[in-house]
């Protein structure tokens, strides 16, 4: 299990959309179990990811927190793509 946080230049809604594209059916094939403007839950491959995004207090961008089970390397790759 991994819990990791990063800052990104994207808005929360954009982060959620990018996560669905990256991890979902067109990417790693995880299934969306729950989705809102600030959060996303996906499962598959014996694990899953929980994404929580909060808009930056000052300026543009947001803070992303991802908790994962069995998808640690892919989560790290995703975070490098959205910085």
N, CA, C and O of each residue as an XYZ file, in Angstrom:
332
protein
N       0.848     -1.173      0.000
C       0.000      0.000      0.000
C       0.893      1.236      0.000
O       1.944      1.269      0.640
N       0.449      2.237     -0.728
C       1.173      3.497     -0.826
C       0.189      4.643     -0.704
O      -0.895      4.600     -1.286
N       0.559      5.671      0.050
C      -0.218      6.902      0.145
C       0.746      8.016     -0.220
O       1.735      8.238      0.479
N       0.466      8.722     -1.317
C       1.401      9.714     -1.841
C       0.659     10.984     -2.210
O      -0.488     10.946     -2.655
N       1.335     12.119     -2.017
C       0.718     13.405     -2.305
C       1.646     14.209     -3.206
O       2.868     14.133     -3.081
N       1.052     14.983     -4.119
C       1.836     15.821     -5.028
C       1.029     17.048     -5.414
O      -0.198     17.065     -5.316
N       1.735     18.059     -5.850
C       1.084     19.263     -6.352
C       1.087     19.198     -7.877
O       2.005     18.652     -8.490
N       0.044     19.766     -8.473
C      -0.073     19.767     -9.919
C      -0.592     21.112    -10.396
O      -1.196     21.860     -9.628
N      -0.356     21.414    -11.653
C      -0.826     22.668    -12.247
C      -2.279     22.571    -12.707
O      -2.876     23.580    -13.084
N      -2.847     21.377    -12.680
C      -4.198     21.157    -13.179
C      -5.263     21.403    -12.112
O      -5.001     21.289    -10.915
N      -6.456     21.739    -12.567
C      -7.610     21.893    -11.689
C      -8.072     20.508    -11.230
O      -7.802     19.514    -11.904
N      -8.769     20.432    -10.083
C      -9.223     19.126     -9.590
C     -10.005     18.308    -10.628
O      -9.770     17.108    -10.769
N     -10.927     18.944    -11.350
C     -11.719     18.205    -12.341
C     -10.834     17.625    -13.443
O     -11.093     16.531    -13.943
N      -9.784     18.367    -13.818
C      -8.863     17.891    -14.855
C      -8.056     16.695    -14.361
O      -7.797     15.755    -15.114
N      -7.660     16.738    -13.090
C      -6.902     15.620    -12.516
C      -7.750     14.349    -12.526
O      -7.267     13.276    -12.887
N      -9.015     14.475    -12.128
C      -9.906     13.311    -12.109
C     -10.061     12.747    -13.516
O      -9.995     11.532    -13.704
N     -10.265     13.607    -14.501
C     -10.418     13.153    -15.887
C      -9.151     12.468    -16.392
O      -9.225     11.436    -17.061
N      -8.000     13.032    -16.078
C      -6.732     12.433    -16.490
C      -6.508     11.080    -15.803
O      -5.963     10.157    -16.409
N      -6.924     10.966    -14.551
C      -6.789      9.694    -13.830
C      -7.667      8.622    -14.464
O      -7.237      7.479    -14.614
N      -8.890      8.979    -14.836
C      -9.777      8.014    -15.494
C      -9.169      7.569    -16.820
O      -9.180      6.380    -17.140
N      -8.639      8.514    -17.591
C      -8.007      8.172    -18.866
C      -6.795      7.264    -18.671
O      -6.597      6.313    -19.426
N      -5.988      7.562    -17.656
C      -4.743      6.824    -17.416
C      -4.991      5.426    -16.855
O      -4.405      4.451    -17.326
N      -5.861      5.332    -15.847
C      -6.072      4.060    -15.155
C      -7.268      3.267    -15.664
O      -7.341      2.058    -15.445
N      -8.198      3.919    -16.333
C      -9.453      3.290    -16.739
C      -9.353      2.365    -17.929
O      -8.266      1.897    -18.267
N     -10.487      2.094    -18.571
C     -10.558      1.135    -19.678
C      -9.585      1.418    -20.818
O      -9.085      0.480    -21.439
N      -9.306      2.675    -21.106
C      -8.375      3.017    -22.175
C      -6.922      2.971    -21.749
O      -6.026      3.125    -22.580
N      -6.678      2.763    -20.471
C      -5.316      2.716    -19.928
C      -5.026      1.353    -19.331
O      -4.839      0.372    -20.051
N      -4.991      1.302    -17.995
C      -4.674      0.056    -17.292
C      -5.884     -0.834    -17.034
O      -5.736     -1.934    -16.502
N      -7.051     -0.387    -17.394
C      -8.232     -1.238    -17.315
C      -8.941     -1.298    -15.977
O      -9.746     -2.201    -15.752
N      -8.666     -0.361    -15.084
C      -9.376     -0.351    -13.806
C     -10.808      0.136    -14.009
O     -11.097      0.897    -14.933
N     -11.681     -0.312    -13.142
C     -13.102      0.030    -13.211
C     -13.424      1.145    -12.221
O     -13.021      1.096    -11.059
N     -14.149      2.143    -12.697
C     -14.566      3.249    -11.834
C     -15.650      2.750    -10.882
O     -16.683      2.240    -11.316
N     -15.405      2.902     -9.580
C     -16.372      2.497     -8.556
C     -17.093      3.692     -7.948
O     -18.202      3.560     -7.430
N     -16.461      4.851     -8.013
C     -17.058      6.074     -7.500
C     -16.331      7.266     -8.083
O     -15.115      7.240     -8.268
N     -17.098      8.323     -8.375
C     -16.473      9.489     -9.004
C     -17.243     10.754     -8.641
O     -18.474     10.782     -8.665
N     -16.489     11.801     -8.304
C     -17.042     13.129     -8.043
C     -16.006     14.137     -8.525
O     -14.938     13.747     -8.996
N     -16.309     15.425     -8.413
C     -15.386     16.463     -8.879
C     -14.063     16.456     -8.110
O     -13.036     16.903     -8.621
N     -14.100     15.942     -6.870
C     -12.910     15.983     -6.018
C     -12.284     14.620     -5.754
O     -11.201     14.545     -5.174
N     -12.934     13.557     -6.162
C     -12.419     12.241     -5.780
C     -12.811     11.164     -6.791
O     -13.749     11.306     -7.575
N     -12.039     10.086     -6.725
C     -12.221      8.982     -7.659
C     -11.800      7.696     -6.966
O     -10.777      7.650     -6.282
N     -12.594      6.662     -7.148
C     -12.255      5.329     -6.629
C     -12.300      4.354     -7.794
O     -13.292      4.282     -8.519
N     -11.212      3.602     -7.969
C     -11.131      2.625     -9.055
C     -10.584      1.313     -8.507
O      -9.794      1.299     -7.563
N     -11.024      0.195     -9.123
C     -10.571     -1.127     -8.696
C     -10.243     -1.982     -9.906
O     -10.758     -1.774    -11.005
N      -9.371     -2.949     -9.669
C      -9.032     -3.921    -10.700
C      -7.652     -4.495    -10.461
O      -6.846     -3.922     -9.727
N      -7.385     -5.625    -11.081
C      -6.075     -6.240    -10.986
C      -5.653     -6.603     -9.575
O      -4.461     -6.611     -9.268
N      -6.618     -6.903     -8.712
C      -6.302     -7.290     -7.343
C      -6.016     -6.126     -6.413
O      -5.532     -6.326     -5.299
N      -6.308     -4.911     -6.857
C      -6.063     -3.742     -6.022
C      -6.939     -2.590     -6.454
O      -8.025     -2.787     -7.000
N      -6.464     -1.393     -6.207
C      -7.235     -0.230     -6.595
C      -6.540      1.056     -6.235
O      -5.454      1.059     -5.655
N      -7.193      2.165     -6.593
C      -6.678      3.488     -6.270
C      -7.810      4.362     -5.749
O      -8.957      4.228     -6.174
N      -7.477      5.249     -4.832
C      -8.394      6.275     -4.335
C      -7.693      7.606     -4.546
O      -6.624      7.844     -3.983
N      -8.289      8.473     -5.353
C      -7.716      9.770     -5.676
C      -8.554     10.854     -5.007
O      -9.778     10.867     -5.137
N      -7.900     11.753     -4.297
C      -8.554     12.911     -3.691
C      -7.797     14.151     -4.136
O      -6.572     14.215     -4.032
N      -8.543     15.143     -4.638
C      -7.919     16.355     -5.164
C      -8.527     17.570     -4.482
O      -9.740     17.655     -4.290
N      -7.661     18.506     -4.121
C      -8.107     19.737     -3.475
C      -7.474     20.912     -4.213
O      -6.266     20.919     -4.454
N      -8.279     21.896     -4.569
C      -7.777     23.090     -5.247
C      -6.757     23.801     -4.368
O      -6.889     23.826     -3.144
N      -5.748     24.372     -4.997
C      -4.731     25.122     -4.266
C      -5.364     26.329     -3.588
O      -6.277     26.950     -4.132
N      -4.882     26.648     -2.420
C      -5.437     27.781     -1.676
C      -5.120     29.104     -2.356
O      -5.952     30.011     -2.375
N      -3.927     29.214     -2.909
C      -3.521     30.432     -3.604
C      -3.037     30.057     -5.009
O      -2.233     29.141     -5.181
N      -3.533     30.768     -5.982
C      -3.064     30.525     -7.334
C      -3.744     29.353     -8.006
O      -4.808     28.894     -7.592
N      -3.103     28.893     -9.043
C      -3.659     27.814     -9.857
C      -3.187     26.460     -9.357
O      -2.270     26.355     -8.542
N      -3.839     25.430     -9.870
C      -3.415     24.079     -9.575
C      -4.162     23.451     -8.415
O      -5.171     23.967     -7.934
N      -3.626     22.315     -7.982
C      -4.264     21.578     -6.906
C      -3.273     20.627     -6.249
O      -2.159     20.421     -6.730
N      -3.713     20.061     -5.144
C      -2.952     19.040     -4.441
C      -3.672     17.714     -4.624
O      -4.883     17.617     -4.424
N      -2.915     16.698     -5.007
C      -3.465     15.372     -5.285
C      -2.940     14.393     -4.249
O      -1.737     14.337     -3.993
N      -3.834     13.628     -3.656
C      -3.453     12.567     -2.741
C      -4.006     11.265     -3.305
O      -5.201     11.151     -3.578
N      -3.120     10.284     -3.476
C      -3.545      8.985     -4.007
C      -3.119      7.889     -3.047
O      -1.959      7.805     -2.644
N      -4.080      7.054     -2.691
C      -3.809      5.850     -1.911
C      -4.011      4.676     -2.858
O      -5.020      4.600     -3.558
N      -3.050      3.766     -2.876
C      -3.135      2.653     -3.814
C      -2.778      1.324     -3.174
O      -2.014      1.246     -2.212
N      -3.354      0.299     -3.740
C      -3.047     -1.081     -3.392
C      -2.726     -1.798     -4.694
O      -3.593     -1.930     -5.557
N      -1.503     -2.258     -4.845
C      -1.038     -3.014     -6.006
C      -0.753     -2.180     -7.249
O      -0.406     -2.752     -8.282
N      -0.880     -0.866     -7.201
C      -0.652     -0.017     -8.376
C       0.375      1.079     -8.077
O       0.301      2.167     -8.648
N       1.317      0.802     -7.198
C       2.269      1.806     -6.738
C       3.076      2.418     -7.879
O       3.163      3.642     -7.980
N       3.666      1.594     -8.736
C       4.502      2.105     -9.827
C       3.694      2.931    -10.819
O       4.169      3.956    -11.307
N       2.490      2.495    -11.115
C       1.642      3.227    -12.047
C       1.197      4.567    -11.464
O       1.094      5.556    -12.191
N       0.935      4.604    -10.163
C       0.563      5.862     -9.506
C       1.719      6.850     -9.584
O       1.507      8.024     -9.885
N       2.933      6.394     -9.317
C       4.103      7.268     -9.414
C       4.271      7.785    -10.833
O       4.590      8.957    -11.030
N       4.061      6.929    -11.822
C       4.136      7.345    -13.225
C       3.071      8.405    -13.529
O       3.358      9.407    -14.183
N       1.862      8.184    -13.060
C       0.778      9.137    -13.274
C       1.117     10.501    -12.685
O       0.905     11.529    -13.329
N       1.640     10.513    -11.473
C       1.953     11.781    -10.828
C       3.046     12.554    -11.580
O       3.028     13.785    -11.592
N       3.979     11.860    -12.195
C       5.003     12.565    -12.985
C       4.374     13.192    -14.234
O       4.843     14.228    -14.705
N       3.325     12.578    -14.769
C       2.668     13.099    -15.978
C       1.807     14.329    -15.714
O       1.552     15.103    -16.637
N       1.356     14.525    -14.486
C       0.462     15.653    -14.210
C       1.144     16.790    -13.451
O       0.467     17.743    -13.064
N       2.426     16.728    -13.229
C       3.114     17.825    -12.508
C       3.176     19.071    -13.344
O       3.715     20.085    -12.901
